[in-house]
Amino acid sequence: EYAPIGDQFLTGANMWFFIEEDIGGTVKTWNQFVKEAGLKDTHSILGGNIEGVNYDTKGVDAISKLPSKMELIAQIAGAVKAVPTKVARVVKAPGMKVARAIK
């Protein structure tokens, strides 16, 4: 169930974004446009409704700084790839020490 959008979102100029995945990229692009156009005083983000929950300006800003879905997938893939390499180093390390000692 979705929370009703409050009056705080309906003051002044309104721009509605329907974002599927990349919230951070959209917010970053919007803020860059507003800065370049000199519209920061009149066109700043007042808040948002994400997955049925209303967020104020700080909430939307905090959510926009989270990693995107693709960034998370890349981080997980990197971590999964690193595990076998670390295990191989640990397994190989005692043999290398013995070989150095004999040499």
N, C-alpha and C positions, 0 to 999 in steps of 0.2 A: 504494500500500500504506500502511496506517495503522500508526502507532507504537502499541504497547500503552500503555494509561493506567497510569501508575505509582502506587505506594502513596501518594505525597504528595498525590494528589487525593482519596483515599478515607479521610481522617481527619476526625473530628468530624461535624458536620452537613453534609449534601450537598444541593446544589440543582443540577440539570442544566438547562441551557438549550440548545435546539436553535434556532439563529438562522440565518435565511436570508440576510439582507442587512445590516441595520443593527446591527452589533456595537457600535459606539460608543454609540448611543442606548440599547441594552439594558443595557450596563454602567453608563452614567450613571444610568439609572432605578433599577437594582438598588442602586447605591451610595447614591443619595438615599433609597431606602426603608430600607436598613440604618441609615443615619444617623438618620433620623427615628424609627425604631423602637428605637434604642439597642442594636442587635445587632452593632455593628461588631467586637467582640472575638470573637464566635462565628460570624458569618456573612459573613466577608470572602471575597473571591475567592482561591482557592488556586492556580488555574491554569486551563488550558483546552487543548483539542485543536481546532485549526483547520486544515482541509484536510489532516488526517492528521499534523500536527506538534504535539508537546506544547510548551506554553509555561508558564512560571512566572507568578507574579503580576505581575511587572514587564513581562513580554512581553505579557500580556493587556491591561494598562494602556496600553502603548505602541500596540498595535494599535487599541485603542478610541479613541485620539486622532487616528487617521488620518481623512481626510475620507471621507464615505460615497459610495456610487456616484452618487447624485443630486447631491451637492455637486461631485463631479468633472465630471459632465456639464455642470453649470451653469458651472463655471470654464472648461471647454473651449469651450462655446458663447459665453461672454463674450469669450474670447480671439479666437475666429474672427470674431466680429462686429466686434471692434475693429480688425482688420487692414485691411479696406477703408476704414474711416474715416481711419486714419492715412495710408494711401496717398493718399487724396483730399486730405488736408491738405498732404502733401508736394508733390503735383502742382500744387495750387492756389497754394502759397506763392510761387513765383517770379513768377507773374503778378501777384499782389497787391503785391509789392515794386515791380514796374515801374509799376503803376497809381499807387501812392503817390508814386513819384518824379516821374511826369508831372504829377500833381495839384499 
